[in-house]
């Protein structure tokens, strides 16, 4: 077991950041009990359970991290800190985004309740790809059920909790086995083909981080079974490209329609016309719409306004009418 603290610049709210990771309450990989974030991570070949608690306030944040399972060497500790910084967006400076919102009342109305949120990333690009493929052409709830089944069947475990499978965990699986978990033939084959390509050294998803957005998008679209929505989803949630908005997302299109009180639902091009003024932070609108929905359904509470935080003045802490 290891215990350590992480200090970070304010403002920060662990609950908001974790809920963007979780998306829905049935997520069994990113667990949250209202105070503690828990997840199984694989360091080398060892599964480690990580617990993260925020101490202090959003304006004076500190994270207490506790690990269980496996011996925590100095190398593993360094690797763990780097993963947590990525997953929880700890090193991302959103002050320029807040400055942009101060001069845009419409944007300020959307993001002000969620000051302290940091844009998270999934632990690896392959994990993000699994998320994207699982959620293709189905609801988020259905896609999350598939991911839960996949993790329980193939992920390294500590007790009853499982890590997200690595390529090596899936490379020897058969399509019929993934079909038994609920995946379609096409989704199962896509996952297996990509896992095997990584294990065999023919594909380097992490190497996409060295490419521009356009180059990485083109490279992902070359993969069989990966379309535009999945590729943009991977860019945003896996590579941390904060100007990428997966605009084919039907749920986000509906959220945008309701936020702006439009009669019509914007299509892909329409979405990018709407968010054009908010370059280079258009992906943060994707996350903010999700947070707004979670606020509306009672999963999170808005940030209390203060003199230092306030971006706009209004009465409604969650500004849309999402259902």
N, C-alpha and C positions, 0 to 999 in steps of 0.2 A: 504494500500500500504506500502511496505517496500523497502528501498534502502540500499544496502551494497556493500562492495568490497571484493574481494578474491585475496590475493597475492599468487603467486606460483613461483616455481623455473623455470628458463629459461632452454632451449628455449621452447616457446609455441606459437602455432598459432591456434586461435579459428576457422578460416575458414576451415583449413584442417581437424581438428577434427570433426567439424560439418558435413562436406561432407562425412566422413566415416559413420557417423550416418545416414545421409540422403540417401546416395547411388545414388538416382536419383532425378531429379528436381520435379517430381510429388508428392513426399512425403509431405503430408499435416499435419503430426504430428510434424516433426522436420523442422521448417520453418526458412529460411535464406534469407535475402534481400541484402546480400553483406557486411553487417556491424553488424546486430543484429540477434542473435539466439533467436527464440521464441518457446515455447512449453507449453501446458497445462499439469500440473501435478496434481495429487490428493493427498492431504495431509489429512489423516484421512478420512473424508467424504466430504471434501471441495475441489472444483476445483480451482486452482490458475494458472494464466498465468505468466510465467517467461520470462523475457527478459535479455539477457546477451550480453554485448558489451566488446570487448577487448580495453583497454587503454594501451598506451605505445607500445613498440616494442616487437618482438619475444624474444629479449634478456633482456628485462626489462618489463615483462608482469604483468598486473593487470586486473581483470575482474570487471566490474560494473554490478551489478545484481539489477533488479527492478521487483517487483511483483505487480500483479493487481488481484483483486477479492478475497474475503474472508479476515477475520481478521488474521493477522500474529502474532500468539502468540510466545512465546519464544520456546516452544516445536516444533511448526511448522517450525520456523526458523532454528532450529538445524536439523530437519529432511530434510529440503530443502537443506541446505548446504551439508549434507551427500549424497543426491541424485545427486546434481550437481557434487560433487567430483567423484562419480561413473560414471555418464553419460559422463563427459568430461575427464576422466582419469587424474584428476588433481594431484593425489598423486603418479602416476607411474613414476619411475625413469628409463629413457631409456639410461642412460650413459653407462651401460655395453653393451647394444645393439650397440651403436655407437662405442664403443671400438672394438667390434667384427668386425664391418664393416671396421674399419681402416686397418685391416689385411686381408681383403677379397675384392679385387677390384670389383668383380662381384656384391657382395652385396652392396658395397658403391655406385656403379653406380645406383642401383635401388632406394636406400633410401635417397641419398643426397638431391634431390630436395624437399624432404618433411620433412626436419629437423624442429622440432617444433610441428609436429603432435603428439598427445597422443592417445593411443588406447582406444576408448570409449566403454561403455557398455550400453545396453538398460536398462530402468529404473527398470525392474523386470525380473525374470526368466520366468514368465508367458507371459509377453510381448514378450520376445524373442521367446518363443514357438509359439505364434500367428504368428510372422514374419516367422518363419521357416515353419510352416504348410501351410500358405498362399502361400509360394513360392515353395512348392514341385511340381516338374514336370511341372512347367510353367516358363516363363521368369520373370525376376525381375520386369519389368514394369507391367506385368499382376498381379503378386503377390502384388505389391504396390497398384494397383487399388482395389484389394480385401480388403486390410487393410484400405484404405481410406473409403471405403463403410462401413466397420465394425465399424470404429471409429465414423463416422457420425450417424450411427444408434443406437449405444449402449454406446458410451463414454460420460462422463459428459462434459458439454459445458460451455464456456464463449463466448457469442456472437455467431459467426459463426464457431468458432474453438472448436475442441473436443479433449479430452484426449483419450488415448488408453483404451479400456474397461478392467475392472478388472474381476476376476473370478465371483464375485457377480453380476456384470452387465450382465453376459452371462448365468448364471446358470439356469435361468428360460426361456431362449429363446428356440425356437423349431427349429428342423433341417430344416423344410420347410422355416423358416424365413431366415436362413443363405443361404439356396439354392437360395432364391430370391435376395440375394446380389451377387451371382455368385460363391459361394463355391460349390464344388462337395459334393455328399452325404458323402463320406468318410472323407473329410476334416471337414465338418460341424459336423459330429458325433464325430470326434477326439477332436475338440475344446470343444464341449459341455460336453463330458464325463470327460475331464480333469478339466474344470471349476467346474463342479459339485463335482468332487472328492476333489478338494481343499476346496470348501465351506463346504462340509460335514466333513472335517477333515481327510479324508482318504489319502490325498496326500499333501506333503510339498515340493514344488519345491525349495523354498529358502533354505531348509535344505540340499540341495545338496552341498552347499558351504563348508560343513564340511567334504566332502568325497574327496578322491583322484580323479584324472582324470579318471582312469580306473573304479573306483567304481561308480562315477557319470554317466559315459557312460553306464555302465551295467544297472543302475537303470532307466535311460531314455529309453533304448531299451526295457525295460519290458512294457512300455506304448504302448497300441495299437495305431497304426498310426504313430509312431515315429521310423524312420529308422536311419541308420548310419549318413547320411548327416545332418539330422535335429538335431540329438543328438550332433554331433560335433559343429554344428552351435550354439547351446545353450551353450555349454561349453565355446566357444570363446566369443560370443557376450553377453551372459547373465551372465556367471560366471567369466569372465575375465581370462580364462586359456590361457595364451599367447603362450603356446607351442603347442596348438591344431590348426590344419589346416583342415578345412572341404574339404578334397581332392576329394570327389565325385562331387564337384561343377564343372559343365561343363564349366561355364564361366571362372573360375579360371584356369582350365586345358588349355583352349585356350589362356588365357593371358600368362600362363607359356610357352606354345609352342612358342608364338610370341616373348616373351622377350628373350628366349634362341635361337631363330631362328632355332627351330627344324623342321624336316619334319613331324614328327609324333606328335600326341597329347598324352601326358603321361596319363596313367590311374591312379587309386588310389595308387597302390604300386609304380608306377613310380614317382608320385608326392612326396611321402615320401622319396624316394631315393634321389631325387634332393635336398630337403630341409633339409636332415639329418645333414649337417655341421652347420646348424644354430640353433640347440638346445641351450638353451630352449626358443627360440623366434620364432619358426616356424609360429605361428599364425600372427606375425607381417608381414611376407611375404605376407600373404593373404590380409592384409590391404594395404600394399605397392603396390601390383599389382592393387588394386582398385584405389588408388590414382593416379597411373601412367596412368590408363585409363582415369580418370577424367581430368587429365592434358592434355592428348592428344585431348580430345573433347572440351577443353576450359572452363571447369567448374571451375577449380582452376588454380592458377599461382604458378610456382615453387618457392622455397625459394632462395633468392639471396645468393650466396656463400660468405663467409667471412673467414678471417684467422682462426677464432676460430671454425667455423662450417665445413669447407671444409673437406670432407672425401676422395675425389678423384678429379682428374682434367680431364675434358672432355668438349666438346663443346655443346652437345645436352642436354638441361635441362630436357627433358622427354625421357628416353633412349630406349623405345621400339617403335614398329610400329603398335600399336593397331589400329583397325578400329571399 
